[in-house]
Amino acid sequence: MTDARKKTSSATGATAAPPPAPSSAPALDEGLDARLVVERGSSFRLDVTLTAAPGDVVALLGPNGAGKTTALRALAGLVPLSDGGRMRLDGAELSRRPPESRPVGVVFQDYLLFPHLTALDNVAFGPRCHGASKAEARAQAAGWLERMGLATHAGSKPRRLSGGQAQRVALARALATRPRLLLLDEPLAALDARTRLDVRAQLRRHLADFEAVAVLVTHDPLDAMVLADRLVVIEDGRIVQEGTPSDIARRPRTDYIAHLVGLNLYRGEAEGHLVRIPDGPALTTADDLTGPVFVAFPPSAVTLHRGRPTGSSARNLWHCEVTGMEAHGDQIRASLAGELSLAVDLTTVAAAELDIHPGSEIWATVKASQTHAYPA
Ligand SMILES: Nc1ncnc2c1ncn2[C@@H]1O[C@H](COP(=O)(O)OP(=O)(O)OP(=O)(O)O)[C@@H](O)[C@H]1O
């Protein structure tokens, strides 16, 4: 959990935002307790267990086709759960309830605002469906638009709203039903890069104020890290890692996550400071471990040399070939293969001085102190 948040980040704890749970209440009487089992045709099966306390913001992250959207749709009741699945929210079993009678608010990727209704009536739609009178629903909607800084746009139709404004109207519409579970599907994907920055910061504040469980799906690690207290990484229908953003960034456990957070990652067998990589070299690390481990280091920790360095104190020295180069921020990221495959960041000046290009032979060194080993 980030310091700015006043909420619990425990997946199963009961010390949540108001109303406080009686101390004797089982933890799972509050928040989300779901096992999402979904069969998609004969080739894809999702089986993901998600628990979250009120106030948690959980991001589902994963490559294309991993099952993130399927998980979100299952939580919303838009796809049925298969045998073994369950979905409890605040202690109530919801898996057989139709979407419209679940206390769940959804912000879809394209927002799905009603084009013929004003922003106010779009937001009022939620409370109206939950039995509020027209006047009551409109009063509540006006309150939500005010909170979102959109009071002056209440009378605008969606086509007159910017992407960021439409996103906030969609969020207001979902929140106006006072859901116990808020689902956001790629909430920032429809926005251009500049708008995205502002909207990300605003969304973060709204999620921090939200007192129930929020689950969002994203491809973007930055969105996930900024918006969520906890990341759940899904690959091929399964959870491969979950934890706080900093845990995951420091200790990735799959190639996908390592790539996402920009680290070189290897799996091997440790014997003290030496880690043997199967079919590869041994790496010297600062950590002293025994048994199966991961070793990670950032591309910026690698130094390149045109000739074999002499007198270098680096224990990790590999002979490689440059297989690719691409711009990465204001740096160049080079991919190397050979004794070890790795990514290296270097400045354009360094790349010019070394005169490297795809096909160049190169020596790479990494200091043991720049590597990080942890149990696999
Ligand atoms: N309606 C469907 N019928 C059959 N298979 C489906 C259906 N929708 C999705 N799938 C399959 O389910 C798997 C998971 O898809 P899903 O859309 O949940 O992944 P995702 O992680 O959200 O991917 P993306 O990031 O590309 O949106 C994929 O193999 C996909 O082809």
The ligand as an SDF file (V2000), in Angstrom:
LIG
                    3D

 31 33  0  0  0  0  0  0  0  0999 V2000
  -16.0350  -15.3100  -26.2990 N   0  0  0  0  0  0  0  0  0  0  0  0
  -14.9800  -16.1410  -26.3090 C   0  0  0  0  0  0  0  0  0  0  0  0
  -15.0990  -17.3890  -26.7380 N   0  0  0  0  0  0  0  0  0  0  0  0
  -14.0370  -18.2370  -26.7300 C   0  0  0  0  0  0  0  0  0  0  0  0
  -12.8280  -17.8930  -26.3190 N   0  0  0  0  0  0  0  0  0  0  0  0
  -12.6610  -16.6490  -25.8670 C   0  0  0  0  0  0  0  0  0  0  0  0
  -13.7170  -15.7020  -25.8440 C   0  0  0  0  0  0  0  0  0  0  0  0
  -13.2370  -14.5420  -25.3450 N   0  0  0  0  0  0  0  0  0  0  0  0
  -11.9310  -14.7580  -25.0800 C   0  0  0  0  0  0  0  0  0  0  0  0
  -11.5930  -16.0120  -25.3930 N   0  0  0  0  0  0  0  0  0  0  0  0
  -10.2640  -16.6180  -25.2140 C   0  0  0  0  0  0  0  0  0  0  0  0
   -9.9750  -16.5970  -23.8320 O   0  0  0  0  0  0  0  0  0  0  0  0
   -8.6020  -16.3220  -23.6340 C   0  0  0  0  0  0  0  0  0  0  0  0
   -8.4500  -15.1470  -22.6780 C   0  0  0  0  0  0  0  0  0  0  0  0
   -8.9190  -13.9590  -23.3000 O   0  0  0  0  0  0  0  0  0  0  0  0
   -9.0350  -12.5730  -22.5210 P   0  0  0  0  0  0  0  0  0  0  0  0
   -9.6640  -11.6100  -23.4510 O   0  0  0  0  0  0  0  0  0  0  0  0
   -9.6690  -12.7900  -21.2100 O   0  0  0  0  0  0  0  0  0  0  0  0
   -7.5100  -12.2340  -22.2810 O   0  0  0  0  0  0  0  0  0  0  0  0
   -6.8960  -10.8510  -21.8560 P   0  0  0  0  0  0  0  0  0  0  0  0
   -5.8390  -11.1680  -20.8480 O   0  0  0  0  0  0  0  0  0  0  0  0
   -7.9400   -9.9010  -21.4180 O   0  0  0  0  0  0  0  0  0  0  0  0
   -6.2510  -10.4050  -23.2050 O   0  0  0  0  0  0  0  0  0  0  0  0
   -6.1180   -8.9420  -23.8420 P   0  0  0  0  0  0  0  0  0  0  0  0
   -5.1030   -8.2640  -23.0100 O   0  0  0  0  0  0  0  0  0  0  0  0
   -5.6300   -9.2620  -25.2240 O   0  0  0  0  0  0  0  0  0  0  0  0
   -7.4580   -8.3130  -23.8090 O   0  0  0  0  0  0  0  0  0  0  0  0
   -7.9840  -16.0960  -24.9880 C   0  0  0  0  0  0  0  0  0  0  0  0
   -7.3740  -17.2990  -25.4020 O   0  0  0  0  0  0  0  0  0  0  0  0
   -9.1730  -15.7940  -25.8670 C   0  0  0  0  0  0  0  0  0  0  0  0
   -8.9280  -16.1860  -27.1880 O   0  0  0  0  0  0  0  0  0  0  0  0
  1  2  1  0
  2  3  1  0
  2  7  2  0
  3  4  2  0
  4  5  1  0
  5  6  2  0
  6  7  1  0
  6 10  1  0
  7  8  1  0
  8  9  2  0
  9 10  1  0
 10 11  1  0
 11 12  1  0
 11 30  1  0
 12 13  1  0
 13 14  1  0
 13 28  1  0
 14 15  1  0
 15 16  1  0
 16 17  2  0
 16 18  1  0
 16 19  1  0
 19 20  1  0
 20 21  2  0
 20 22  1  0
 20 23  1  0
 23 24  1  0
 24 25  2  0
 24 26  1  0
 24 27  1  0
 28 29  1  0
 28 30  1  0
 30 31  1  0
M  END
$$$$
